[in-house]
Structures are given as structure tokens and as C-alpha cells.
Amino acid sequence: MFDAELVTIMRGALAQAALEVCPDSSTQVLMAERILQSAAKGTRSQEAFRIIATEAAAESERLRLLNPPHSRHAEQSLVDHEDEKEFW
């Protein structure tokens, strides 16, 4: 368990980082997870936590850009072609 003072520091770092990067909810969860992992390894600095959270957000954004969601139209087109094969 983390002491109350450290939890306050971690929350402050997450809030600071969130103001910088405006993350969606899933990215903010990732940022918090990375802060907790870092604290478990001994990190105690609010600035270090903020940097870790900001890097997690950047990583999440890079992955999102490299793996864009598939469009519904492309998926529907694939389904339509499968239906045609069964029909003919």
C-alpha cells in the first residue's frame, strides 16, 4: 500500500499530465497504471510521475495512429462479399 502523501503526489502528477495531453478515458487509465507501476519500483517525485504519465499518453497516441480502427464500410463490404459467395 502507498501512504496518503504519496497517493496525493501521484494524483497531482496525473492531473498535471492530463492537463497537458487531454487524454481520453482509456489513455488516462494507462497513465495512472504507469504511475502506480513506477511508484511500486520506488519513484517518489511528482515530476517523474508526470513525465511517466505523459510518455504513456504519447505511446498510446502512437499506437492509435499506427493501428487506426477499421471503417464499418470496409467490414460491411467484406460481409456482403461472403454472402454473395454463399448465394452463388
Secondary structure in CASP SS format (residue, H / E / C, confidence):
PFRMAT SS
TARGET T0000
AUTHOR 0000-0000-0000
METHOD secondary structure of the structure
MODEL  1
M C 1.00
F C 1.00
D C 1.00
A H 1.00
E H 1.00
L H 1.00
V H 1.00
T H 1.00
I H 1.00
M H 1.00
R H 1.00
G H 1.00
A H 1.00
L H 1.00
A H 1.00
Q H 1.00
A H 1.00
A H 1.00
L H 1.00
E H 1.00
V H 1.00
C C 1.00
P C 1.00
D C 1.00
S H 1.00
S H 1.00
T H 1.00
Q H 1.00
V H 1.00
L H 1.00
M H 1.00
A H 1.00
E H 1.00
R H 1.00
I H 1.00
L H 1.00
Q H 1.00
S H 1.00
A H 1.00
A H 1.00
K C 1.00
G C 1.00
T C 1.00
R C 1.00
S C 1.00
Q H 1.00
E H 1.00
A H 1.00
F H 1.00
R H 1.00
I H 1.00
I H 1.00
A H 1.00
T H 1.00
E H 1.00
A H 1.00
A H 1.00
A H 1.00
E H 1.00
S H 1.00
E H 1.00
R H 1.00
L H 1.00
R H 1.00
L H 1.00
L H 1.00
N C 1.00
P C 1.00
P C 1.00
H C 1.00
S C 1.00
R H 1.00
H H 1.00
A H 1.00
E H 1.00
Q H 1.00
S H 1.00
L H 1.00
V H 1.00
D H 1.00
H H 1.00
E H 1.00
D H 1.00
E H 1.00
K H 1.00
E H 1.00
F H 1.00
W C 1.00
END
